[in-house]
């Protein structure tokens, strides 16, 4: 079973700043089968990135994903007010499709 | 428009059973794997179970293996989760989610329902 860890736990930033979120896997994620989701309070998660670096439909280009093997990164180039939320990574290269514990991006 | 509507949640005593349903519309249901993901109050996401488009591949989290059973009825565009021997730690909002990869076992989850709340308490 692949275990995901995310850092930092909380990221306090101002609108317009750059956010860099990390997701590390306990073993290599096959074929970069890693996704990122955004979740706002009271809402279901929304898929942002799949295949480590491909943006899902309708996702703004300020969101980008990178990485391979065991180390992955989600970057938000310039934070908009609507980007303050919790972000989860998930690996889907093997079952169980575990999620990381999440990174909360809040307003500084 | 893709819609996923969960139902069947509620308050149940420890040790009892509950069956969740997810009604899907707006896409060709029998072409996609489907999943259940849960979120305990104030906690993160936990993948619970998934089933391939033809029910040929099924997976479970270790925390529910042997107690929960996932199934689907492609004729009814419906996904199910039979939950037996429920425990307090199963208390969560249960989401139904669609896999984005057509005719594959496991992909990213591109559409989610709004969830159904399961509370396990005496």
Contacts between the chains, C-beta under 8 A, distances in Angstrom:
chain1	res1	chain2	res2	distance
A	1	B	62	7.1
A	33	B	106	7.6
A	33	B	107	7.9
A	35	B	108	3.9
A	35	B	109	7.3
A	37	B	45	7.5
A	37	B	109	7.7
A	39	B	45	7.5
A	44	B	95	6.0
A	44	B	112	3.9
A	44	B	113	6.7
A	44	B	114	5.9
A	44	B	115	6.6
A	45	B	37	7.8
A	45	B	45	6.5
A	45	B	95	7.7
A	45	B	109	7.6
A	45	B	112	5.8
A	46	B	112	7.7
A	47	B	100	7.2
A	47	B	108	5.7
A	47	B	109	6.2
A	47	B	110	4.9
A	50	B	100	6.6
A	50	B	107	7.2
A	50	B	108	3.7
A	50	B	110	7.8
A	51	B	108	7.6
A	56	B	100	7.8
A	56	B	108	7.6
A	56	B	110	6.3
A	57	B	110	7.7
A	86	B	44	7.9
A	88	B	44	6.6
A	88	B	45	5.4
A	90	B	45	7.6
A	90	B	47	7.1
A	90	B	108	7.3
A	90	B	109	7.6
A	92	B	106	4.9
A	92	B	107	6.1
A	92	B	108	6.0
A	93	B	106	7.7
A	94	B	106	7.9
A	95	B	50	6.9
A	95	B	59	3.2
A	95	B	60	7.9
A	95	B	106	6.6
A	96	B	47	5.7
A	96	B	59	6.1
A	96	B	60	7.1
A	96	B	61	4.9
A	96	B	62	7.0
A	97	B	35	7.3
A	97	B	47	4.4
A	97	B	50	6.5
A	97	B	59	7.4
A	97	B	106	6.2
A	98	B	47	6.1
A	98	B	61	8.0
A	99	B	37	7.8
A	99	B	44	6.3
A	99	B	45	4.4
A	99	B	46	6.6
A	99	B	47	6.1
A	100	B	44	7.7
A	101	B	44	5.1
A	102	B	44	4.7
A	102	B	45	7.5
